[in-house]
Amino acid sequence: MLTLLVSLALHAFLPMWRGHHAPFHSAIEALGGLCAIMMAIVLFQQSDDRPRRHTQALGFGFLAMGVLEEFHAVAPPGNGFIFLRGLASLFGSLGFVLVWLPESSTRPAYSRTLPWTIATASVAIGCLVFSFPGAVPAMLRNGEFSPTAVAPTSLACLFFLAAAYRLFSTYRQSPSADTYLFTCLALMFGLAELMFVYSRLWDGAWWFWHLLRLAAYLLVLGYMMGGYLHTVSGLRTALAQTRRAEESSRRSEQDLRQALEDRERMAQNLHDGIIQSLFALGLALERCQKLVAKDPKEVNRQLELAIPGLTGVIRELRSYLVGQEPHLMSGRELEAALALEVRTMERSQDLAIDLHIDPDAANLVTPSQAAHLVFIAREALSNSLRHAKATQATLSLEKHHGRVRFIVEDDGVGFDVLASPHGEGLKNMAARSVKLHAELTIVSKPGQGTRVVFELPQESVHA
C-alpha cells in the first residue's frame, strides 16, 4: 500500500520530471540480474539436496529473469531496451506462478538439463533482440508505453501477485523463513510491474519501481549472504567439532593401544617371570616332600633356599602392581641376574647348568635387552625342567660377528619344531624378538635336545 501511495504522489507532484541517467539505470539492472542468477543457483542447489517443485520453479524464474535483465542493462535506450525489460518480467513471473503446481517429493528426470535449457533460450532471445533491433515492435507512442510494452508487464504483474498469494497460503500452513521471503519478493515484483504500467520512461514513478525491484534484489542478496555466513559458521563449528572428535578418538586409540601393549607385556613378564619362579619353588617343595623322611637336613637346606626365592617373587609381584618393572642397567647386573636364575633352577631339581658369560658381550647389551634376556633364560630353563626332562643345560652369552648371541640349550627329549604346537612360552620368545628386532632360532628334534639362539642387533650403550 505504501508503494502505491508513493507512486501516486510522484504522479501528482512531479508529473513532468525526467531523470535520464543511463549508467545508473544499467548499474541497477546489472546488479539485480546478478542477484537473480545467484539466487537461481542457490535454489537449484537446494533442489538437489531436497527435491521440491516449488524450489525448482522459483529457480527457473530467477534464472530467466536474471539473464534477460543483464541484456536489458547493456542495451541502448530504444524499443529493444523496453522489450527486454518486459520479457524479463514475463519469464520471471512464469517461473513464480508455477508454485501453484502440486508439490512433489521426487525430482523429474529432465530437471538437471532444464536450467541449461532456460539459460540458453534466454541468451538466444537477448542475442536476437540485439542482432535484429528493427524486428522489435514499437514500445513507445507519444512518450508513453505502447500496449505492446504494457501487455507482458501487466501479465507479469498478475502472475507475480498470484504467486505471492499462493506462497502466503503455504506460509500460513507451514511457516518458514524461505517461504516468507519469497512471498515478499513476489509481492514486491508484482507491485513494481503494476507501477510500470502507469509510469513513463525516466519519470519519477519509472525510477521508483526500478528502486523497488532493486530493494527486492537486495533482500535476496542479504538473504543469500546471511545464509552463506550461517553456513560458513556452521561448517567451521562442525569442522572444529570434527577435529576435536578426531583428536579425542586418536588419544583414545593411543591410550587403548598403550593399555593393550602394557597388558601384553605384563602377561609375558608374568608368564616368563613370576610363574616360572613359582614353578621352580614348587619343584623344590616337591623335592622336600620326597626327602622329608630320608634326608631332613637336605629338606631344611631346600627350605632355607626357598624362603628367599618366595620373598623375591613377592617383591617382584609388588613391583608389577605399582607399575615398576625390574630394569637392569649394566653388564654386571645382567651377569648376576643370569647366575641367580641358574642357581634357582639347579637347586630345585637335579639339573646341571653350565653358565658362560662374556663380560664384553654383557656390556654391549642395553637395559631393555637385558630384561628380555633374563625372561628368556627363565622360560627356556623352565621348559628344560618341565617338558624336556633334561639333566644337563648350557646358558651362554657371547659376541658373534660383532653382534651379541644368547644361547640356551639342553639334552632333553626335544620336540619337532614344525609339527608341535607352540605354547605361550615360545610365543612370548618370538614376541620379544620382534620388539628387539632380534633373530630367534629354535633348533630341536625328538631325542636330540633343544637349542634356543637369540641374536641381538648391534646396539651398544655400555661399551
JOLINWO-V661125 format. One record per residue. N is the residue number from 1. PHI is phi as a letter, one per 20 degrees, with the letter a starting at -180 (999 if undefined). BURIAL is I if it has 9 or more other C-alpha atoms within 8 Angstrom, else O. Layout:
n->{N:N}
phi->{PHI:PHI}
burial->{BURIAL:BURIAL}
This chain:
n->{1:2:3:4:5:6:7:8:9:10:11:12:13:14:15:16:17:18:19:20:21:22:23:24:25:26:27:28:29:30:31:32:33:34:35:36:37:38:39:40:41:42:43:44:45:46:47:48:49:50:51:52:53:54:55:56:57:58:59:60:61:62:63:64:65:66:67:68:69:70:71:72:73:74:75:76:77:78:79:80:81:82:83:84:85:86:87:88:89:90:91:92:93:94:95:96:97:98:99:100:101:102:103:104:105:106:107:108:109:110:111:112:113:114:115:116:117:118:119:120:121:122:123:124:125:126:127:128:129:130:131:132:133:134:135:136:137:138:139:140:141:142:143:144:145:146:147:148:149:150:151:152:153:154:155:156:157:158:159:160:161:162:163:164:165:166:167:168:169:170:171:172:173:174:175:176:177:178:179:180:181:182:183:184:185:186:187:188:189:190:191:192:193:194:195:196:197:198:199:200:201:202:203:204:205:206:207:208:209:210:211:212:213:214:215:216:217:218:219:220:221:222:223:224:225:226:227:228:229:230:231:232:233:234:235:236:237:238:239:240:241:242:243:244:245:246:247:248:249:250:251:252:253:254:255:256:257:258:259:260:261:262:263:264:265:266:267:268:269:270:271:272:273:274:275:276:277:278:279:280:281:282:283:284:285:286:287:288:289:290:291:292:293:294:295:296:297:298:299:300:301:302:303:304:305:306:307:308:309:310:311:312:313:314:315:316:317:318:319:320:321:322:323:324:325:326:327:328:329:330:331:332:333:334:335:336:337:338:339:340:341:342:343:344:345:346:347:348:349:350:351:352:353:354:355:356:357:358:359:360:361:362:363:364:365:366:367:368:369:370:371:372:373:374:375:376:377:378:379:380:381:382:383:384:385:386:387:388:389:390:391:392:393:394:395:396:397:398:399:400:401:402:403:404:405:406:407:408:409:410:411:412:413:414:415:416:417:418:419:420:421:422:423:424:425:426:427:428:429:430:431:432:433:434:435:436:437:438:439:440:441:442:443:444:445:446:447:448:449:450:451:452:453:454:455:456:457:458:459:460:461:462:463}
phi->{999:f:f:f:f:f:f:f:f:f:f:f:e:c:f:d:f:c:d:e:b:f:g:f:f:f:f:f:f:f:f:f:f:f:f:f:f:f:f:f:f:f:f:f:f:f:f:f:f:c:g:b:f:f:f:f:f:f:f:f:f:f:f:f:f:f:f:f:f:f:f:f:f:d:f:f:g:q:f:f:g:f:f:f:f:f:f:g:f:f:f:f:f:f:f:f:f:f:f:f:f:g:f:c:e:d:e:g:f:e:f:f:e:f:g:f:f:f:f:f:f:f:f:f:f:f:f:f:f:f:f:c:f:f:f:f:f:f:d:c:c:l:n:d:f:f:g:f:f:f:g:f:f:f:f:f:g:f:f:f:f:f:f:f:f:f:f:f:f:f:f:f:f:b:f:b:f:f:f:f:f:f:f:f:f:f:f:f:f:f:f:f:f:f:f:f:g:d:d:c:g:m:e:f:f:f:f:f:f:f:f:f:f:f:f:f:f:f:f:f:f:f:f:f:f:f:f:f:f:f:f:f:f:f:f:f:f:f:f:f:f:f:f:f:f:f:f:f:f:f:f:f:f:f:f:f:f:f:f:f:f:f:f:f:f:f:f:f:f:f:f:e:d:f:f:f:f:f:f:f:f:f:f:f:f:f:f:f:f:f:e:f:e:e:c:g:f:f:f:f:f:f:f:f:f:f:f:f:f:f:f:f:f:f:f:f:f:f:f:f:f:e:n:d:e:f:c:e:d:b:f:f:f:f:g:f:f:f:f:f:f:f:f:f:f:f:f:e:b:e:c:e:c:e:d:c:d:e:g:f:f:f:f:e:e:f:g:f:f:f:f:f:f:f:f:f:f:f:f:f:f:f:f:f:f:f:d:e:l:f:d:c:b:c:c:c:c:b:e:b:l:m:d:d:d:d:c:c:c:b:d:f:f:m:a:e:f:f:e:f:f:e:e:f:f:f:f:f:f:f:f:f:f:f:f:e:l:d:d:d:c:d:d:a:b:g:n:c:m:c:c:d:d:c:d:e:f:f:b:d:c:d:f}
burial->{O:O:O:I:O:O:I:O:I:I:I:O:O:I:I:O:O:O:O:O:O:O:O:O:I:I:I:I:I:I:I:I:I:I:I:I:I:O:I:I:I:O:I:I:O:I:I:O:O:O:I:I:I:I:I:I:I:I:I:I:I:I:I:I:I:I:I:I:I:I:I:I:I:O:I:O:O:O:I:I:I:I:I:I:I:I:I:I:I:I:I:I:I:I:I:I:I:I:I:O:O:O:O:O:O:O:I:O:O:O:O:O:O:O:I:O:O:I:I:O:O:I:I:O:O:I:O:O:I:I:O:O:I:O:O:I:O:O:I:I:O:O:O:I:I:I:O:I:I:I:O:I:I:I:I:I:I:I:I:I:I:I:I:I:I:I:I:I:O:I:I:O:O:O:I:O:O:O:I:I:O:I:I:I:I:I:I:I:I:I:I:I:I:I:I:I:I:O:I:I:I:I:I:I:I:I:I:I:I:I:I:I:I:I:O:I:I:I:O:I:I:O:O:I:O:O:O:O:O:O:O:O:O:O:O:O:O:O:O:O:O:O:O:O:O:O:O:O:O:O:O:O:O:O:O:O:O:O:O:O:O:O:O:O:O:I:O:I:I:I:I:I:I:I:I:I:I:I:I:I:I:O:I:I:I:O:I:I:O:O:I:I:O:O:O:I:O:I:I:O:O:I:I:O:O:I:O:O:I:I:O:O:I:O:O:I:I:O:I:I:O:O:O:O:O:O:O:I:I:I:I:I:I:I:I:O:I:I:I:O:I:I:O:I:I:I:I:I:I:O:I:O:I:O:I:O:I:I:O:O:I:I:I:I:I:I:I:O:I:I:I:I:I:I:I:I:I:I:I:I:I:I:I:I:I:O:O:I:I:I:I:I:I:I:I:I:I:I:I:O:O:O:I:I:I:I:I:I:I:I:I:I:I:I:I:I:I:O:O:O:O:O:O:O:I:O:I:I:I:I:O:I:I:O:O:I:O:I:I:I:O:I:O:I:I:I:O:I:I:I:I:I:I:I:I:I:I:O:O:I:O:I:O}
